[in-house]
Protein backbone atom coordinates (compact mmCIF):
# COMPACT_ATOMS: atom_id res chain seq x y z
CA UNK A 1 0.00 0.00 0.00
CA UNK A 2 1.30 3.45 -0.94
CA UNK A 3 1.94 5.88 1.89
CA UNK A 4 3.47 9.36 1.84
CA UNK A 5 7.21 9.30 2.67
CA UNK A 6 6.78 10.61 6.21
CA UNK A 7 4.14 7.97 6.93
CA UNK A 8 6.33 5.23 5.42
CA UNK A 9 9.17 6.22 7.73
CA UNK A 10 7.04 6.17 10.87
CA UNK A 11 5.38 2.87 9.84
CA UNK A 12 8.78 1.27 9.35
CA UNK A 13 10.23 2.63 12.60
CA UNK A 14 7.19 1.52 14.62
CA UNK A 15 7.19 -2.00 13.16
CA UNK A 16 3.86 -1.49 11.38
CA UNK A 17 5.61 -2.51 8.14
CA UNK A 18 8.75 -4.55 7.47
CA UNK A 19 10.07 -3.00 4.26
CA UNK A 20 9.64 0.39 2.64
CA UNK A 21 10.40 1.72 -0.81
CA UNK A 22 11.27 5.37 -0.47
CA UNK A 23 13.00 8.10 -2.41
CA UNK A 24 14.46 9.76 0.66
CA UNK A 25 17.21 8.21 2.79
CA UNK A 26 16.02 7.66 6.35
CA UNK A 27 19.30 8.41 8.19
CA UNK A 28 18.35 6.55 11.37
CA UNK A 29 20.57 4.26 13.40
CA UNK A 30 17.88 1.57 13.67
CA UNK A 31 17.05 1.61 9.94
CA UNK A 32 19.17 0.05 7.20
CA UNK A 33 18.77 0.91 3.57
CA UNK A 34 20.02 -0.04 0.16
CA UNK A 35 19.93 2.05 -2.96
CA UNK A 36 18.04 0.08 -5.58
CA UNK A 37 18.25 2.45 -8.53
CA UNK A 38 18.48 6.00 -9.78
CA UNK A 39 15.69 7.15 -12.08
CA UNK A 40 16.46 9.95 -14.57
CA UNK A 41 13.71 12.53 -14.61
CA UNK A 42 11.92 13.79 -17.72
CA UNK A 43 8.98 15.96 -18.76
CA UNK A 44 5.42 14.76 -19.41
CA UNK A 45 3.82 16.91 -22.10
CA UNK A 46 0.69 16.84 -24.25
CA UNK A 47 1.18 14.45 -27.18
CA UNK A 48 0.82 17.27 -29.73
CA UNK A 49 3.99 19.04 -28.48
CA UNK A 50 6.46 18.85 -31.37
CA UNK A 51 9.72 18.44 -29.44
CA UNK A 52 12.14 15.54 -29.04
CA UNK A 53 13.52 16.88 -25.75
CA UNK A 54 12.75 19.79 -23.41
CA UNK A 55 15.18 22.63 -22.67
CA UNK A 56 14.88 24.35 -19.29
CA UNK A 57 13.85 27.64 -20.95
CA UNK A 58 10.97 25.86 -22.69
CA UNK A 59 9.99 24.12 -19.46
CA UNK A 60 9.81 27.45 -17.64
CA UNK A 61 7.21 28.78 -20.09
CA UNK A 62 4.64 26.26 -18.85
CA UNK A 63 2.84 25.63 -15.56
CA UNK A 64 4.79 22.84 -13.87
CA UNK A 65 3.35 19.86 -12.04
CA UNK A 66 5.88 18.09 -9.83
CA UNK A 67 6.42 16.43 -6.49
CA UNK A 68 6.68 18.84 -3.53
CA UNK A 69 10.09 20.10 -2.48
CA UNK A 70 9.84 18.39 0.92
CA UNK A 71 9.40 15.04 -0.88
CA UNK A 72 12.25 15.46 -3.40
CA UNK A 73 14.44 18.40 -2.35
CA UNK A 74 17.38 17.49 -4.64
CA UNK A 75 15.13 17.27 -7.72
CA UNK A 76 13.37 20.53 -6.93
CA UNK A 77 16.60 22.39 -6.21
CA UNK A 78 18.39 21.09 -9.33
CA UNK A 79 15.56 22.33 -11.53
CA UNK A 80 15.41 25.65 -9.68
CA UNK A 81 19.16 26.22 -10.14
CA UNK A 82 18.98 25.22 -13.82
CA UNK A 83 16.13 27.68 -14.37
CA UNK A 84 17.93 30.51 -12.58
CA UNK A 85 21.15 29.78 -14.52
CA UNK A 86 19.14 30.16 -17.73
CA UNK A 87 17.65 33.45 -16.49
CA UNK A 88 14.27 31.81 -16.01
CA UNK A 89 11.81 31.11 -13.19
CA UNK A 90 10.12 27.77 -12.57
CA UNK A 91 6.34 28.14 -12.59
CA UNK A 92 5.28 25.38 -10.21
CA UNK A 93 1.52 25.32 -10.66
CA UNK A 94 0.79 22.53 -8.24
CA UNK A 95 2.78 20.12 -6.10
CA UNK A 96 1.53 16.56 -6.61
CA UNK A 97 2.85 13.61 -4.62
CA UNK A 98 2.20 10.69 -7.02
CA UNK A 99 3.67 10.45 -10.52
CA UNK A 100 0.52 8.82 -12.02
CA UNK A 101 -1.45 11.82 -10.75
CA UNK A 102 1.01 14.16 -12.48
CA UNK A 103 0.44 12.27 -15.75
CA UNK A 104 -3.33 12.54 -15.30
CA UNK A 105 -3.09 16.29 -14.70
CA UNK A 106 -0.99 16.71 -17.86
CA UNK A 107 -3.68 14.76 -19.76
CA UNK A 108 -6.27 17.23 -18.40
CA UNK A 109 -4.24 20.17 -19.73
CA UNK A 110 -3.17 21.51 -16.32
CA UNK A 111 0.51 21.90 -17.25
CA UNK A 112 3.67 19.96 -17.97
CA UNK A 113 4.92 17.43 -15.42
CA UNK A 114 8.22 16.20 -14.05
CA UNK A 115 8.17 12.38 -13.96
CA UNK A 116 10.71 9.54 -14.25
CA UNK A 117 11.80 8.91 -17.85
CA UNK A 118 10.90 5.27 -17.23
CA UNK A 119 7.21 6.27 -17.26
CA UNK A 120 7.29 7.01 -20.99
CA UNK A 121 5.75 3.59 -21.61
CA UNK A 122 2.97 4.09 -19.08
CA UNK A 123 1.30 7.34 -20.07
CA UNK A 124 -2.40 8.02 -20.45
CA UNK A 125 -3.82 8.91 -23.87
CA UNK A 126 -2.74 12.37 -24.97
CA UNK A 127 0.53 12.41 -22.99
CA UNK A 128 4.13 11.64 -23.91
CA UNK A 129 7.33 11.79 -21.87
CA UNK A 130 10.38 13.61 -23.24
CA UNK A 131 13.93 13.77 -21.88
CA UNK A 132 15.20 16.97 -20.31
CA UNK A 133 17.87 18.68 -22.40
CA UNK A 134 20.45 19.02 -19.64
CA UNK A 135 24.06 17.91 -19.39
CA UNK A 136 23.15 15.86 -16.33
CA UNK A 137 19.37 15.47 -15.94
CA UNK A 138 18.20 15.25 -12.34
CA UNK A 139 17.52 11.82 -10.89
CA UNK A 140 15.58 10.46 -7.97
CA UNK A 141 17.03 7.66 -5.91
CA UNK A 142 14.90 4.70 -4.87
CA UNK A 143 15.83 3.00 -1.61
CA UNK A 144 14.64 -0.20 0.06
CA UNK A 145 14.64 0.38 3.82
CA UNK A 146 14.10 -1.98 6.74
CA UNK A 147 14.55 -2.12 10.51
CA UNK A 148 18.04 -3.30 11.51
CA UNK A 149 16.48 -5.81 13.90
CA UNK A 150 14.55 -7.52 11.07
CA UNK A 151 16.93 -10.30 9.92
CA UNK A 152 14.68 -11.76 7.21
CA UNK A 153 14.12 -8.37 5.60
CA UNK A 154 17.88 -7.79 5.55
CA UNK A 155 18.43 -11.17 3.86
CA UNK A 156 15.72 -10.45 1.31
CA UNK A 157 17.16 -7.07 0.44
CA UNK A 158 20.66 -8.57 0.36
CA UNK A 159 19.51 -10.84 -2.46
CA UNK A 160 18.49 -7.85 -4.60
CA UNK A 161 20.90 -6.25 -7.05
CA UNK A 162 21.67 -2.64 -6.28
CA UNK A 163 24.02 0.20 -7.02
CA UNK A 164 27.10 0.40 -4.84
CA UNK A 165 25.76 3.24 -2.70
CA UNK A 166 27.54 4.46 0.39
CA UNK A 167 25.91 7.26 2.39
CA UNK A 168 27.93 10.47 2.61
N, C-alpha and C positions, 0 to 999 in steps of 0.2 A: 504494500500500500504506500502511495506517495505521501510524504509529509514535508512541510517546509523545512529548510536546513536547520533552523533553531530547534524545531520539534524533533527532528531526527537525532540531533545531538543529545537532547535530554532523554529521549526514549532509549538510546543506546546506553548512556551513562546509568540510567535507573535500572537497566535489565529488562525493560519492556520489550526490546528487540535485541537480537543477537548480532546482526550485521546491518551495516548501513552503507548505501551508495551516496556519496556526497561530493560536491564540487569545492568544498572548503575544508582545509586541513583542520583537525580538531584540536591539536596542540594540548593534549591532556596526558598526564602521566599514566592514568589507568586505561587509556585508549591506544590501541595500536592501529596503524593504517598502512596501506600499500597503494601506491599510485598505479592505477590500472591503465590509464591512457590519457593522452592530451588530444582534445578535439579542436581543430582549427575552426574559427568562426567565419561566418559568411553573412550575406544579406539576402533576405527573402523579399522579393519584389513581385508586383503584378506581372503576369505572364506576357503582357504586351510591351513591357519595357525592352527596348532594343539595345541591350548592352551585353557584353560577354563577361565583364567584371565591373566592380563598382569602386570608383575613386572616392576618397574621403570628402572631396569638395562636392561631388554629386550626392553623396549620402547626406551631407549637411543641408541640402536643399529640400529635404523631405522630413515629415514628422517621423520620429523614430520610436519603434516599439522594442523594448529590450528588458532584460532582467534588471531588477533594482540594484543599485550600487552596493547595498549591504549584503546582497547575495553573491555578487561577482565583482568585488572592488577592482581587481586587476584588469578585467575586461573593460569595465566602465572607464577607468583611468587611462588605459591605453588609447581608447577611442577619443577621449577628451583631449589628451595631449596631441594626438594626430590631427584632430580638428583645429586646435589652437595653432599648431605648427603650420598649418595650411591657411591660417588667417580666417578660419571659419568657427562657427559655434554649433555644437550638437543641439538638435531640437528634439529632445526626448519628450514625446507626446504622452506616453503612458508607460510606467513600469509594469511588467507582466512577469509573473514568476515561472510559468511553464512554457516551454518552447512550442508545444502544439497549440497553445492559446495564442502565441505570437503569430503563428502561421494562419490561424483562423481570422485574426484581426487584419492581417495583410489581405486575405481573401475578401474581407468586408470593405476594403478600401480605406482603412484607418491609418495607413502609413506603411513604411518599410520596416522590416524587422531584422534584428541580429539573432541568428540561430547557428547551430553547428553546421558546417558544410556537409556533414554526413546525412543531414536531413533532406538533401536535395532529391532523394528517391522516395520521400514520404510526405510530399506536399499535397494540400487540397487542390481541387480544380482552380485554375486561375492564378496559381502562385508558382514561381520558380525560385531557386536558390542560386545566387551568383557569388563567386569568390570576391573577397576584398582585394583591391589593387594596392597592396602595401608590401614593403620589403619583407617584413615579418608580421603576417596577420596575427591578431591576438588569438589565444587559445584558452580553453577552460580545461582544468585538470579534473579527472574523475578518480576519486579515491574509494576503496573499500575499507571500512573501519569496523573494529570490533573491540570488545572489552578484553584487556590483557588476561583476565582470569578465565576467559572462555577458550579452553584448549582446542575443542573441536572446530570452532570458527577459525582459529589461527591455522590449523592444519588444512582446512578447506581453502582458505585464502592463499596459503603457501603453495597449493597445487596449481594456482592460477598463474598464467604468464603476466608479467608486468614490466614496466620500464624500471630502470635502475635508479630509483628516486631516493635521495637522501635529504631529509629536511635540513634547511639552513641553520 
